Amino acid sequence: MKRAALYIRVSTEEQARHGLSLPEQREKLEAYAAAHEMAVAGIYEDAGISARKPYKQRPALMQLLEDCRAGKIDVILFIKLDRWFRNVGNYYAVQEILDRCGVSWQATQEDYETTTAAGRLKVNIMLSVAQDEADRTSERIKFVFEGKRERREPLTGNAPTGYKLEGKALVKDPEKEEAVTAFFQKFLASGSISEAQAYVLEEHGLRIEYQLARKMLDSPAYHGVYYGVEGMCPPYITQAEYEKIQSMRGRIVRKAKADRVYLFSGLIVCGSCGFRMGGRTNGHGGTPFYNCPGHYIKKACGNRVNLSERKIERYLIDTIDRKLSQYKIDFEGVRAAKRREKSHQSEIAALKGKLSRLKDLYLEDLISLEAYKADLKEMTARLDHLKEQEQPLKEPDFSKLDSVLVQGWTCVYSELDRASKRDFWRLLIKEIRIYPDRSIDYDLAL
């Protein structure tokens, strides 16, 4: 008896409604194998996976090929060719493997053979038709999604933690709003996921698992950008705070021993090689200082400076007020230059009209898919460039720093404990750089 592998695949609920569900495919293939006196050697299911995906991204298919190489399979059964592939290139890549293994295939509800040139031509034609149909379907789905994006409607029924669907709009979930806000603010202050998790659980009773916490910190939805559309959901944090979080997430902070707190952990980098500078102490309970690990680990950095935490702290206290004032002066100069730039609104409107007409031409089959894609790419690139030029100047949010750096702030700062001082500098500073000549430079968190 021939050993038959039953391959079944479904990618959408629509296919399931049209009689292509996994159980229905399995039942039909088992009946075919029994009627043709074949022994079922295995059932391979790729659920929710498109046939247009690269075949290496289809787990069941990869396992099937492994079993073919191991000599466990004589023939592969599937109900229709489009269950197997909708892409000519992928089909022939897999067919080459099957030929080497001496394994044939059969579409049980369609008549194909690959032993003659005419039979192979028929397979090529049907795969090309299926691929073109899939391309057109994909383009039409994109049009639907574009409409939803323009109306700022979510593309699915899922909502990020802290949001819920109300009609066709995402709104903040009042039951979790306070806790989610506290989670982000605590992370911005401490730079620690575990501290933010513990704080929210203790103060608001919301448990946020570690993997979910990481996803929340990485997601642009929380500053109002969902599915690539700005304003699709109300923000919990500003874009500047989101960018600061990403910067903080990229820092490698060495865990301090015995609850020791370093004021600038994760904030200081070497001005020569870009390595994060770690905090250390001179002996047990000595003075904290920072140096570049690149000099010791790879011997590739010439920055041998050991700079005391006290000197860095004093430099920041003495200069941060002037630094903020200079930021404001520089921004005013940039804003004045932006006002003098020429408007591109008329050209943007003309391009949008051309894109709309191009879409109509394609949907009415007046131009080919290739021509549509080429024109779409060119027009979209130009439109994106013009839109970028027309973007209003991104104004730094000075209010947070202004609210902290009020007259007499240094006296308040001197009364803080070390953990609070650390949180204070994380709030104000984006990055500190130390150079081999012992000079210090830094960027404000704006």
GIBELJO-V138874 format. One record per backbone hydrogen bond with DSSP energy under -1.0 kcal/mol. CO is the residue of the C=O (numbers start at 1). NH is the residue of the N-H. Records with the same first field share a line. If there is no record, write none. Layout:
CO = NH + NH
This chain:
2 = 39
3 = 74 + 75
4 = 41
5 = 77
6 = 44
8 = 46
10 = 48 + 49
12 = 16
13 = 17
15 = 20
16 = 19
21 = 25
22 = 26
23 = 27
24 = 28
25 = 29
26 = 30
27 = 31
28 = 32
29 = 33
30 = 34
31 = 35
32 = 36
33 = 38
34 = 37
39 = 4
42 = 6
44 = 8
46 = 10
50 = 53
54 = 57
55 = 58
58 = 62
59 = 63
60 = 64
61 = 65
62 = 66
63 = 67
64 = 68
65 = 69
66 = 70
67 = 72
68 = 71
74 = 104
75 = 5
76 = 106
77 = 7
78 = 108
79 = 109
80 = 83
81 = 84 + 85
87 = 91
88 = 92
89 = 93
90 = 94
91 = 95
92 = 96
94 = 98
95 = 99
96 = 100
97 = 101
98 = 103
104 = 76
106 = 78
107 = 110
116 = 120
117 = 121
118 = 122
119 = 123
120 = 124
121 = 125
122 = 126
123 = 127
124 = 128
125 = 129
126 = 130
127 = 131
128 = 132
129 = 133
130 = 134
131 = 135
132 = 136
133 = 137
134 = 138
135 = 139
136 = 140
137 = 141
138 = 142
139 = 143
140 = 144
141 = 145
142 = 146
143 = 147
144 = 148
145 = 149
146 = 150
147 = 151
148 = 153
149 = 152
160 = 163
162 = 173
164 = 171
166 = 169
169 = 166
171 = 164
173 = 176 + 177
176 = 180
177 = 181
178 = 182
179 = 183
180 = 184
181 = 185
182 = 186
183 = 187
184 = 188
185 = 189
186 = 190
187 = 191
192 = 196
193 = 197
194 = 198
195 = 199
196 = 200
197 = 201
198 = 202
199 = 203
200 = 204 + 206
209 = 213
210 = 214
211 = 215
212 = 216
213 = 217
214 = 218
215 = 219
220 = 223 + 225
221 = 224
222 = 236 + 237
224 = 231 + 232
226 = 229
229 = 226 + 232
238 = 242
239 = 243
240 = 244
241 = 245
242 = 246
243 = 247
244 = 248
245 = 249
246 = 250
248 = 251
257 = 260
262 = 265
264 = 267 + 268
267 = 432
268 = 277
269 = 434
270 = 274
275 = 270
278 = 291
280 = 289
281 = 283
283 = 286
287 = 282
288 = 309
289 = 280
290 = 307
291 = 278
293 = 297
294 = 298 + 300
302 = 304
307 = 290
308 = 312
309 = 313
310 = 314
311 = 315
312 = 316
313 = 317
314 = 318
315 = 319
316 = 320
319 = 323
320 = 324
321 = 325
322 = 326
323 = 327
324 = 328
325 = 329
326 = 330
327 = 331
328 = 332
329 = 333
330 = 334
331 = 335
332 = 336
333 = 337
334 = 338
335 = 339
338 = 341
344 = 348
345 = 349
346 = 350
347 = 351
348 = 352
349 = 353
350 = 354
351 = 355
352 = 356
353 = 357
354 = 358
355 = 359
356 = 360
357 = 361
358 = 362
359 = 363
360 = 364
361 = 366
362 = 365
368 = 372
369 = 373
370 = 374
371 = 375
372 = 376
373 = 377
374 = 378
375 = 379
376 = 380
377 = 381
378 = 382
379 = 383
380 = 384
381 = 385
382 = 386
383 = 387
384 = 388
385 = 389
386 = 390
396 = 398
398 = 402
399 = 403
401 = 405
404 = 406
406 = 409
408 = 412
409 = 413
410 = 414
412 = 415
413 = 416
417 = 421
418 = 422
419 = 423
420 = 424
421 = 425
422 = 426
423 = 427
424 = 428
425 = 429
428 = 445
431 = 443
432 = 269
433 = 441
434 = 271
435 = 438
439 = 435
441 = 433
443 = 430 + 431
444 = 446
